[in-house]
């Protein structure tokens, strides 16, 4: 029986579901109140192949496959929030407990799905802004979570840093289009953090692993990377971060990497190759089929989110 106690026990899921429903109702109302249009700029692209290949069609959803393939992101996020009812409340808050850390992870997964749905579905500038804002929310979540574990932040400090930073990044992305840079930069920081958990006394490894990861994931030529301003910025920052993590008090965390970390990493690595090949003019680009490579990027991304959630839940700590 669904009563107040039932809803209270599942409050995180109920709030998440209500937010998702409200957002999609708002999308539908915006479309209806604009006389069944997403604006002149969006309408002008109908019939063209989108940047991510799929042919743009008329109607509420402009890129059907690339849009609907975002639903798994939302489902992963809602599933994380649903299973929080079974997580323990006692103990140090973490992604394995009923905490704001877990709620933030679920919310970040939902944000990716909603934002990408808006970008591919509506072909508007604000949809693209929501897309990168959601991506930044997800990729900075493990970065802030790891720093919370390393530096002893409580949930309030974590939320203040995480949400405040993302609010600022979202504004900066609207003004300057920094989203993809932040995405890659945060991946590098995350890789450095994960390396430090296992090899804190090897700063060279903490520096080289994220640099190598960026070169592979973004298909960078190493020579071009060191010549570009963005590459120099990342290299300098990674040197400073490696030193910072090296000189921290001993990181007393242990996580089990197999199967979930490696499964998530493999899913994302494969997705990255598909992402490049499925753009307009790429080897996997066929605008007039529903079997879109970019849709597969979304599905594999949702698999990676699911795996990384389980990976973080393997954590044990020697800290008091």
C-alpha positions as CSV (number, residue, x, y, z in Angstrom):
1,X,0.0,0.0,0.0
2,X,1.3,3.4,-1.0
3,X,1.0,5.7,2.0
4,X,3.0,8.4,3.7
5,X,5.4,5.9,5.3
6,X,6.0,4.2,1.9
7,X,6.8,7.5,0.3
8,X,9.0,8.6,3.2
9,X,11.1,5.4,2.9
10,X,11.6,6.2,-0.8
11,X,11.9,9.9,-0.5
12,X,15.0,10.4,-2.6
13,X,13.4,8.4,-5.5
14,X,10.1,10.2,-5.2
15,X,11.8,13.6,-5.3
16,X,13.9,12.5,-8.3
17,X,10.9,11.1,-10.2
18,X,8.9,14.2,-9.5
19,X,11.7,16.5,-10.8
20,X,12.0,14.4,-14.0
21,X,8.3,14.5,-14.6
22,X,8.1,18.2,-14.0
23,X,11.0,18.9,-16.4
24,X,9.4,16.9,-19.2
25,X,6.1,18.5,-18.6
26,X,7.8,21.9,-18.8
27,X,9.4,20.8,-22.1
28,X,6.0,19.8,-23.5
29,X,4.4,23.0,-22.4
30,X,7.2,25.1,-23.9
31,X,6.7,23.3,-27.2
32,X,2.9,23.7,-27.1
33,X,3.0,27.4,-26.1
34,X,5.4,28.1,-28.9
35,X,2.9,26.9,-31.5
36,X,4.5,23.5,-31.9
37,X,7.9,24.8,-32.6
38,X,11.4,25.0,-31.1
39,X,12.1,28.3,-32.8
40,X,13.2,29.5,-36.2
41,X,16.8,28.4,-35.8
42,X,15.8,24.8,-34.9
43,X,13.1,24.7,-37.6
44,X,15.6,25.9,-40.2
45,X,17.7,22.7,-39.6
46,X,14.9,20.3,-40.4
47,X,16.0,17.9,-43.1
48,X,19.7,18.5,-42.4
49,X,22.1,16.0,-40.9
50,X,22.9,17.0,-37.3
51,X,26.5,17.4,-36.1
52,X,26.0,13.9,-34.5
53,X,24.8,12.6,-37.8
54,X,21.1,11.8,-37.4
55,X,18.7,13.4,-39.9
56,X,16.8,16.2,-38.2
57,X,13.0,15.8,-38.4
58,X,10.0,17.9,-37.7
59,X,8.0,17.5,-34.5
60,X,8.6,17.6,-30.7
61,X,11.8,15.4,-31.0
62,X,14.2,16.4,-33.8
63,X,16.7,13.5,-33.5
64,X,14.7,10.4,-32.5
65,X,17.4,7.9,-31.9
66,X,19.9,10.3,-30.4
67,X,17.2,11.7,-28.1
68,X,15.4,8.6,-26.8
69,X,18.8,6.8,-26.2
70,X,19.2,9.2,-23.2
71,X,16.5,7.6,-21.2
72,X,18.9,5.0,-19.8
73,X,20.9,7.8,-18.1
74,X,17.7,8.9,-16.3
75,X,16.8,5.3,-15.4
76,X,20.3,4.7,-13.9
77,X,19.9,7.8,-11.8
78,X,16.4,6.9,-10.7
79,X,17.6,3.4,-9.9
80,X,20.4,4.7,-7.7
81,X,17.8,6.9,-5.8
82,X,15.4,3.9,-5.5
83,X,17.9,1.6,-3.9
84,X,18.9,4.2,-1.4
85,X,16.0,2.9,0.7
86,X,18.1,-0.2,1.3
87,X,21.4,1.6,2.1
88,X,22.5,1.9,5.7
89,X,22.2,5.2,7.5
90,X,24.8,4.4,10.2
91,X,28.5,4.8,9.6
92,X,30.6,7.3,7.7
93,X,28.6,8.8,4.9
94,X,29.6,7.5,1.5
95,X,28.2,6.3,-1.8
96,X,27.5,3.0,0.0
97,X,25.2,4.7,2.6
98,X,22.0,6.7,2.5
99,X,23.8,10.0,2.1
100,X,23.9,13.2,0.1
101,X,26.9,11.6,-1.8
102,X,24.6,8.9,-3.2
103,X,21.8,11.3,-3.9
104,X,24.2,13.6,-5.8
105,X,25.4,10.7,-7.9
106,X,21.9,9.7,-8.8
107,X,20.9,13.3,-9.6
108,X,24.0,13.8,-11.8
109,X,23.1,10.7,-13.9
110,X,19.6,12.2,-14.3
111,X,21.0,15.6,-15.3
112,X,23.1,14.0,-18.1
113,X,20.0,12.3,-19.5
114,X,17.7,15.3,-19.3
115,X,20.3,17.7,-20.7
116,X,21.3,15.5,-23.6
117,X,17.6,14.8,-24.3
118,X,17.1,18.6,-24.6
119,X,20.0,19.1,-26.9
120,X,19.2,16.3,-29.4
121,X,15.5,16.6,-29.0
122,X,15.1,20.3,-29.6
123,X,18.2,21.6,-31.4
124,X,18.3,24.8,-29.5
125,X,21.1,26.8,-27.9
126,X,19.6,26.3,-24.4
127,X,19.3,22.6,-25.1
128,X,23.0,22.5,-25.8
129,X,23.7,24.4,-22.7
130,X,21.7,22.0,-20.6
131,X,23.5,19.1,-22.2
132,X,27.0,20.3,-21.3
133,X,25.8,21.5,-17.9
134,X,24.5,18.0,-17.1
135,X,27.8,16.4,-18.4
136,X,29.8,18.7,-16.1
137,X,27.6,17.8,-13.2
138,X,28.3,14.1,-13.7
139,X,32.0,14.2,-14.3
140,X,32.8,16.6,-11.4
141,X,30.8,14.4,-9.0
142,X,33.6,11.8,-8.6
143,X,36.2,14.5,-8.5
144,X,34.5,16.3,-5.5
145,X,33.6,12.9,-3.9
146,X,37.3,11.8,-4.0
147,X,38.4,15.1,-2.5
148,X,35.8,14.8,0.2
149,X,37.3,11.4,1.0
150,X,40.9,12.6,0.9
151,X,40.3,15.8,2.9
152,X,37.7,14.7,5.3
153,X,34.8,16.9,4.1
154,X,31.4,16.3,5.5
155,X,28.3,16.2,3.3
156,X,27.6,19.9,3.7
157,X,31.1,20.9,2.6
158,X,30.9,18.5,-0.3
159,X,27.5,19.9,-1.5
160,X,28.7,23.5,-1.1
161,X,31.8,22.8,-3.3
162,X,30.1,20.6,-5.8
163,X,26.9,22.6,-6.4
164,X,28.6,26.0,-6.2
165,X,31.3,25.0,-8.7
166,X,28.7,23.6,-11.1
167,X,26.6,26.7,-10.9
168,X,29.7,28.7,-11.8
169,X,30.7,26.3,-14.6
170,X,27.2,26.4,-16.0
171,X,27.3,30.2,-16.2
172,X,30.8,30.2,-17.7
173,X,29.7,27.6,-20.3
174,X,26.8,29.7,-21.4
175,X,29.2,32.6,-21.9
176,X,32.3,31.0,-23.2
177,X,31.5,27.4,-24.2
178,X,33.9,25.7,-21.8
179,X,31.9,22.5,-21.3
180,X,34.0,20.1,-23.3
181,X,37.2,21.4,-21.9
182,X,35.8,20.9,-18.3
183,X,34.7,17.4,-19.3
184,X,38.2,16.4,-20.3
185,X,39.9,18.3,-17.5
186,X,37.8,16.6,-14.9
187,X,38.5,13.2,-16.4
188,X,42.2,13.9,-16.0
189,X,41.7,15.0,-12.3
190,X,39.6,11.9,-11.6
191,X,42.3,9.6,-13.1
192,X,45.0,11.3,-11.0
193,X,42.9,10.8,-7.9
194,X,42.3,7.1,-8.6
195,X,46.0,6.6,-9.3
196,X,46.9,8.3,-6.0
197,X,44.7,5.9,-4.0
198,X,46.9,3.0,-5.1
199,X,50.2,4.7,-5.8
200,X,50.3,7.8,-3.6
201,X,54.1,7.6,-3.2
202,X,54.7,7.6,-6.9
203,X,54.0,11.1,-8.1
204,X,55.3,10.4,-11.6
205,X,52.5,7.8,-12.0
206,X,49.9,10.2,-10.7
207,X,51.1,12.6,-13.4
208,X,51.5,10.2,-16.3
209,X,48.3,8.2,-15.9
210,X,45.8,11.1,-16.5
211,X,48.0,12.6,-19.3
212,X,48.0,9.2,-21.1
213,X,44.3,8.8,-20.5
214,X,43.5,12.1,-22.1
215,X,45.7,11.3,-25.1
216,X,43.9,8.1,-25.6
217,X,40.3,9.2,-24.9
218,X,40.5,12.3,-27.0
219,X,42.8,10.8,-29.8
220,X,45.5,13.4,-29.2
221,X,48.8,13.3,-31.0
222,X,51.3,13.8,-28.1
223,X,53.3,16.3,-30.1
224,X,50.3,18.4,-30.9
225,X,49.1,18.1,-27.3
226,X,52.2,19.8,-25.9
227,X,52.1,22.5,-28.6
228,X,48.5,23.5,-27.8
229,X,47.7,25.9,-25.1
230,X,45.1,23.6,-23.6
231,X,47.7,20.8,-23.5
232,X,50.2,23.0,-21.7
233,X,47.5,24.1,-19.1
234,X,46.6,20.5,-18.4
235,X,50.2,19.4,-18.1
236,X,51.1,22.2,-15.6
237,X,47.9,21.5,-13.6
238,X,48.6,17.8,-13.5
239,X,52.1,18.4,-12.3
240,X,50.8,20.5,-9.4
241,X,48.0,18.0,-8.7
242,X,50.4,15.1,-8.6
243,X,52.5,16.9,-6.0
244,X,49.5,17.9,-4.0
245,X,48.2,14.3,-3.8
246,X,51.7,13.0,-3.1
247,X,52.2,15.3,-0.1
248,X,48.8,14.6,1.4
249,X,48.5,12.6,4.6
250,X,48.3,8.9,3.7
251,X,45.1,8.2,1.7
252,X,43.6,5.2,3.6
253,X,41.1,4.1,1.0
254,X,40.8,0.8,-0.8
255,X,38.5,0.1,-3.7
256,X,38.0,-3.1,-5.7
257,X,38.8,-2.4,-9.4
258,X,37.4,-5.6,-10.9
259,X,34.9,-5.8,-12.4
260,X,33.2,-2.5,-12.1
261,X,36.0,0.1,-12.5
262,X,37.5,-1.7,-15.5
263,X,34.0,-2.4,-16.9
264,X,33.1,1.2,-16.7
265,X,36.4,2.3,-18.1
266,X,36.1,-0.1,-21.0
267,X,32.5,1.0,-21.7
268,X,33.5,4.6,-21.8
269,X,36.7,4.0,-23.9
270,X,34.6,2.2,-26.5
271,X,32.0,4.9,-26.3
272,X,34.6,7.6,-27.0
273,X,35.8,5.8,-30.2
274,X,32.2,5.5,-31.3
275,X,31.5,9.2,-30.4
276,X,34.2,10.4,-32.8
277,X,33.4,8.0,-35.6
278,X,29.6,8.7,-35.5
279,X,29.9,12.5,-36.0
280,X,29.0,14.0,-39.3
281,X,31.3,12.7,-42.0
282,X,32.6,9.9,-39.7
283,X,32.9,6.3,-40.6
284,X,29.8,5.3,-38.6
285,X,27.7,8.2,-39.8
286,X,24.5,7.2,-41.6
287,X,21.9,10.0,-41.1
288,X,18.8,8.1,-42.2
289,X,18.9,5.1,-39.9
290,X,17.7,4.7,-36.4
291,X,20.8,2.7,-35.6
292,X,22.9,5.7,-34.7
293,X,26.4,5.4,-33.4
294,X,25.8,8.4,-31.2
295,X,22.9,6.6,-29.6
296,X,25.2,3.8,-28.8
297,X,27.6,6.3,-27.2
298,X,24.7,7.2,-24.9
299,X,23.9,3.6,-24.0
300,X,27.5,2.8,-23.3
301,X,27.8,5.9,-21.2
302,X,24.8,4.7,-19.1
303,X,26.6,1.4,-18.6
304,X,29.7,3.2,-17.5
305,X,27.7,5.2,-14.9
306,X,26.1,2.0,-13.6
307,X,29.6,0.4,-13.3
308,X,31.2,3.4,-11.6
309,X,28.4,3.6,-9.1
310,X,29.1,0.0,-8.0
311,X,32.9,0.7,-8.1
312,X,32.6,3.5,-5.5
313,X,30.5,1.2,-3.3
314,X,33.4,-1.2,-2.9
315,X,35.3,1.3,-0.9
316,X,36.7,0.4,2.5
317,X,38.7,2.8,4.7
318,X,41.3,2.4,7.5
319,X,40.4,5.9,8.7
320,X,38.7,6.3,12.0
